[in-house]
Amino acid sequence: MTRDPIVEEVRSARQKIFEACNENLDALLDRFQEQEALDRNWLVSDISAPPQQDAKRLNRVRP
């Protein structure tokens, strides 16, 4: 299996966060929900219109 440094970095970060929560899944979920509340404007929760490129693709007529 090929070693992927990005995957390793993500897994390491995940483990550090889990350890900071004393390896408690409820505490981990609470932490994620608190962070989510702080970062509301970074989340995509409603898409009112598809991106222009997708709109063109969706409007294309197929034979």
Phi and psi restraints in degrees (value plus and minus 20) as a CYANA .aco file:
   2 THR   PHI     -96.6   -56.6
   2 THR   PSI     117.9   157.9
   3 ARG   PHI    -102.0   -62.0
   3 ARG   PSI     105.9   145.9
   4 ASP   PHI    -134.9   -94.9
   4 ASP   PSI      91.0   131.0
   5 PRO   PHI     -83.5   -43.5
   5 PRO   PSI     -50.0   -10.0
   6 ILE   PHI     -89.3   -49.3
   6 ILE   PSI     -64.0   -24.0
   7 VAL   PHI     -82.2   -42.2
   7 VAL   PSI     -62.0   -22.0
   8 GLU   PHI     -82.3   -42.3
   8 GLU   PSI     -60.8   -20.8
   9 GLU   PHI     -84.1   -44.1
   9 GLU   PSI     -63.1   -23.1
  10 VAL   PHI     -83.4   -43.4
  10 VAL   PSI     -64.9   -24.9
  11 ARG   PHI     -84.1   -44.1
  11 ARG   PSI     -59.2   -19.2
  12 SER   PHI     -84.9   -44.9
  12 SER   PSI     -63.9   -23.9
  13 ALA   PHI     -83.4   -43.4
  13 ALA   PSI     -62.4   -22.4
  14 ARG   PHI     -80.7   -40.7
  14 ARG   PSI     -63.0   -23.0
  15 GLN   PHI     -85.3   -45.3
  15 GLN   PSI     -60.3   -20.3
  16 LYS   PHI     -83.6   -43.6
  16 LYS   PSI     -61.2   -21.2
  17 ILE   PHI     -85.4   -45.4
  17 ILE   PSI     -62.8   -22.8
  18 PHE   PHI     -82.5   -42.5
  18 PHE   PSI     -62.3   -22.3
  19 GLU   PHI     -85.3   -45.3
  19 GLU   PSI     -56.6   -16.6
  20 ALA   PHI     -84.2   -44.2
  20 ALA   PSI     -42.7    -2.7
  21 CYS   PHI    -116.0   -76.0
  21 CYS   PSI      -1.2    38.8
  22 ASN   PHI      36.7    76.7
  22 ASN   PSI      12.8    52.8
  23 GLU   PHI      33.0    73.0
  23 GLU   PSI      17.0    57.0
  24 ASN   PHI    -129.2   -89.2
  24 ASN   PSI      96.5   136.5
  25 LEU   PHI     -84.0   -44.0
  25 LEU   PSI     -55.6   -15.6
  26 ASP   PHI     -83.9   -43.9
  26 ASP   PSI     -62.0   -22.0
  27 ALA   PHI     -85.9   -45.9
  27 ALA   PSI     -58.0   -18.0
  28 LEU   PHI     -83.6   -43.6
  28 LEU   PSI     -65.5   -25.5
  29 LEU   PHI     -82.0   -42.0
  29 LEU   PSI     -63.7   -23.7
  30 ASP   PHI     -78.8   -38.8
  30 ASP   PSI     -62.3   -22.3
  31 ARG   PHI     -83.3   -43.3
  31 ARG   PSI     -64.2   -24.2
  32 PHE   PHI     -83.0   -43.0
  32 PHE   PSI     -61.2   -21.2
  33 GLN   PHI     -87.4   -47.4
  33 GLN   PSI     -57.9   -17.9
  34 GLU   PHI     -84.2   -44.2
  34 GLU   PSI     -63.7   -23.7
  35 GLN   PHI     -86.0   -46.0
  35 GLN   PSI     -58.5   -18.5
  36 GLU   PHI     -81.5   -41.5
  36 GLU   PSI     -61.2   -21.2
  37 ALA   PHI     -84.0   -44.0
  37 ALA   PSI     -55.4   -15.4
  38 LEU   PHI     -93.3   -53.3
  38 LEU   PSI     -48.3    -8.3
  39 ASP   PHI    -126.4   -86.4
  39 ASP   PSI       9.4    49.4
  40 ARG   PHI     -71.4   -31.4
  40 ARG   PSI     -62.2   -22.2
  41 ASN   PHI     -93.2   -53.2
  41 ASN   PSI     -26.1    13.9
  42 TRP   PHI    -113.7   -73.7
  42 TRP   PSI     -31.7     8.3
  43 LEU   PHI    -111.9   -71.9
  43 LEU   PSI     124.4   164.4
  44 VAL   PHI    -116.5   -76.5
  44 VAL   PSI      91.7   131.7
  45 SER   PHI    -137.0   -97.0
  45 SER   PSI     -37.3     2.7
  46 ASP   PHI    -168.3  -128.3
  46 ASP   PSI     103.9   143.9
  47 ILE   PHI    -132.3   -92.3
  47 ILE   PSI      89.5   129.5
  48 SER   PHI    -101.5   -61.5
  48 SER   PSI     -46.2    -6.2
  49 ALA   PHI    -167.9  -127.9
  49 ALA   PSI     121.8   161.8
  50 PRO   PHI     -88.1   -48.1
  50 PRO   PSI     133.9   173.9
  51 PRO   PHI     -75.9   -35.9
  51 PRO   PSI     134.0   174.0
  52 GLN   PHI     -75.5   -35.5
  52 GLN   PSI     -62.2   -22.2
  53 GLN   PHI     -82.9   -42.9
  53 GLN   PSI     -62.8   -22.8
  54 ASP   PHI     -86.2   -46.2
  54 ASP   PSI     -56.4   -16.4
  55 ALA   PHI     -81.9   -41.9
  55 ALA   PSI     -61.3   -21.3
  56 LYS   PHI     -83.0   -43.0
  56 LYS   PSI     -63.8   -23.8
  57 ARG   PHI     -84.2   -44.2
  57 ARG   PSI     -60.1   -20.1
  58 LEU   PHI     -89.3   -49.3
  58 LEU   PSI     -49.5    -9.5
  59 ASN   PHI    -107.4   -67.4
  59 ASN   PSI     -24.0    16.0
  60 ARG   PHI     -89.7   -49.7
  60 ARG   PSI     116.4   156.4
  61 VAL   PHI    -111.6   -71.6
  61 VAL   PSI     111.9   151.9
  62 ARG   PHI    -121.0   -81.0
  62 ARG   PSI     122.8   162.8
